[in-house]
Amino acid sequence: MKKILQYLFEHKTLSRESAKEILVNMSRGDYNEAEMSAFITIFLMRSITIEELQGFRDALLELCVKADLKDHKVMDIVGTGGDGKNTFNISTLSCFIVAGAGQKIAKHGNYGASSISGSSNVMEQLGYKFKNNNAQLLEELEAANICFLHAPLFHPALKIVGPIRKNLGVRTFFNMLGPMVNPASPAYQLVGVYNLEMARIYNYLLQQSGNAFTIIHGLDGYDEISLTNDTKVITNHGEKIMTPEQLGKRTVTAEDIYGGNTVEEAAAIFTRIIKGEGTWAQNAVVLANAAMALHCTGNYGSYNDAYLAAVESLESGKANQVLQTLISLQ
């Protein structure tokens, strides 16, 4: 590792093959904590290259425990995290609304590394038991339209670097990798990114996958549709800027979508919203993200049609029923 660090300290970049090899070695425990921290920190001081990110992704996918969900065309809704905004669990709530509207979801998530409550924190708090047993995940998917894939159970490398990420408390290249290494290989993806450079990299990588995708970036720095400002939307077919009014019928403030100070608070906010008891602003933000995800599937004529389907899922109680069914299977 010392040679690798020295090489990188000279402002050189890694080939795709080298990046893959280093992450494989990391997952085997070949390096100590100080060496891994130094390595991760390098990518906080300069931009990661596409080759490096591809190499890291190759390693995680080669090492991962696969989730075989048969022929189900699943979707994932995921933000890279690390935007430092501490919003409530918008992507995870959107998953339940989308599942309530009939689209099967394989949500890939983890504990919050740079936020109070990541998707895994809130799911655990709600009573979900993490697993990587295919039969159980398939049962959840078929009964509730959703299953949850806790990243460390599927990615040994993530388990090893988890404590380091938590101690650093800032976004790292692992935040960038999360959406690209869902072990269920989703047919549809809604990916939120925290800056335009990441949007460009994801666009390049997802175009190669051939799957339907939508990348979203809040122009004031959110990795989701926040309705606090305009949102850049990038799909297989091009890109555009959409306003809060177009996406969610209104503008909201940062305070409106605050996620609380503890995991318990985050779970309480989650529960209120999914029961249909959220504030106007909370509902608007979740519905906009869910609508964009539904629209990504190509099953709706327009964004507005998808928005109406999301509203129906939340207001009819279908989204909450998805949660209750899922938790009853634990």
RAKAKA-V109541 format. One record per residue. N is the residue number from 1. SS is DSSP state (alpha for helix, beta for strand, coil for the rest). Layout:
N_SS / N_SS
This chain:
1_coil / 2_alpha / 3_alpha / 4_alpha / 5_alpha / 6_alpha / 7_alpha / 8_alpha / 9_alpha / 10_coil / 11_coil / 12_coil / 13_coil / 14_coil / 15_coil / 16_alpha / 17_alpha / 18_alpha / 19_alpha / 20_alpha / 21_alpha / 22_alpha / 23_alpha / 24_alpha / 25_alpha / 26_alpha / 27_alpha / 28_coil / 29_coil / 30_coil / 31_coil / 32_coil / 33_alpha / 34_alpha / 35_alpha / 36_alpha / 37_alpha / 38_alpha / 39_alpha / 40_alpha / 41_alpha / 42_alpha / 43_alpha / 44_alpha / 45_alpha / 46_coil / 47_coil / 48_coil / 49_coil / 50_alpha / 51_alpha / 52_alpha / 53_alpha / 54_alpha / 55_alpha / 56_alpha / 57_alpha / 58_alpha / 59_alpha / 60_alpha / 61_alpha / 62_alpha / 63_alpha / 64_coil / 65_coil / 66_coil / 67_coil / 68_coil / 69_coil / 70_coil / 71_coil / 72_coil / 73_coil / 74_coil / 75_beta / 76_beta / 77_beta / 78_beta / 79_beta / 80_coil / 81_coil / 82_coil / 83_coil / 84_coil / 85_coil / 86_coil / 87_beta / 88_coil / 89_coil / 90_alpha / 91_alpha / 92_alpha / 93_alpha / 94_alpha / 95_alpha / 96_alpha / 97_alpha / 98_alpha / 99_alpha / 100_alpha / 101_coil / 102_coil / 103_coil / 104_coil / 105_beta / 106_beta / 107_beta / 108_beta / 109_beta / 110_coil / 111_coil / 112_coil / 113_coil / 114_coil / 115_coil / 116_coil / 117_coil / 118_coil / 119_alpha / 120_alpha / 121_alpha / 122_alpha / 123_alpha / 124_alpha / 125_alpha / 126_coil / 127_coil / 128_coil / 129_coil / 130_coil / 131_coil / 132_coil / 133_coil / 134_alpha / 135_alpha / 136_alpha / 137_alpha / 138_alpha / 139_alpha / 140_alpha / 141_alpha / 142_alpha / 143_alpha / 144_alpha / 145_coil / 146_beta / 147_beta / 148_beta / 149_beta / 150_beta / 151_alpha / 152_alpha / 153_alpha / 154_alpha / 155_coil / 156_alpha / 157_alpha / 158_alpha / 159_alpha / 160_alpha / 161_alpha / 162_alpha / 163_alpha / 164_alpha / 165_alpha / 166_alpha / 167_alpha / 168_alpha / 169_coil / 170_coil / 171_coil / 172_coil / 173_alpha / 174_alpha / 175_alpha / 176_alpha / 177_alpha / 178_alpha / 179_coil / 180_coil / 181_coil / 182_coil / 183_coil / 184_coil / 185_coil / 186_coil / 187_coil / 188_beta / 189_beta / 190_beta / 191_beta / 192_beta / 193_coil / 194_coil / 195_coil / 196_alpha / 197_alpha / 198_alpha / 199_alpha / 200_alpha / 201_alpha / 202_alpha / 203_alpha / 204_alpha / 205_alpha / 206_alpha / 207_alpha / 208_alpha / 209_alpha / 210_coil / 211_coil / 212_beta / 213_beta / 214_beta / 215_beta / 216_beta / 217_beta / 218_beta / 219_coil / 220_coil / 221_coil / 222_coil / 223_coil / 224_coil / 225_coil / 226_coil / 227_coil / 228_coil / 229_coil / 230_coil / 231_beta / 232_beta / 233_beta / 234_beta / 235_beta / 236_coil / 237_coil / 238_beta / 239_beta / 240_beta / 241_beta / 242_beta / 243_coil / 244_alpha / 245_alpha / 246_alpha / 247_alpha / 248_alpha / 249_coil / 250_coil / 251_coil / 252_coil / 253_coil / 254_alpha / 255_alpha / 256_alpha / 257_alpha / 258_beta / 259_coil / 260_coil / 261_coil / 262_coil / 263_alpha / 264_alpha / 265_alpha / 266_alpha / 267_alpha / 268_alpha / 269_alpha / 270_alpha / 271_alpha / 272_alpha / 273_alpha / 274_alpha / 275_coil / 276_coil / 277_coil / 278_coil / 279_coil / 280_alpha / 281_alpha / 282_alpha / 283_alpha / 284_alpha / 285_alpha / 286_alpha / 287_alpha / 288_alpha / 289_alpha / 290_alpha / 291_alpha / 292_alpha / 293_alpha / 294_alpha / 295_alpha / 296_alpha / 297_coil / 298_coil / 299_coil / 300_coil / 301_coil / 302_coil / 303_alpha / 304_alpha / 305_alpha / 306_alpha / 307_alpha / 308_alpha / 309_alpha / 310_alpha / 311_alpha / 312_alpha / 313_alpha / 314_alpha / 315_alpha / 316_coil / 317_coil / 318_alpha / 319_alpha / 320_alpha / 321_alpha / 322_alpha / 323_alpha / 324_alpha / 325_alpha / 326_alpha / 327_alpha / 328_alpha / 329_coil / 330_coil
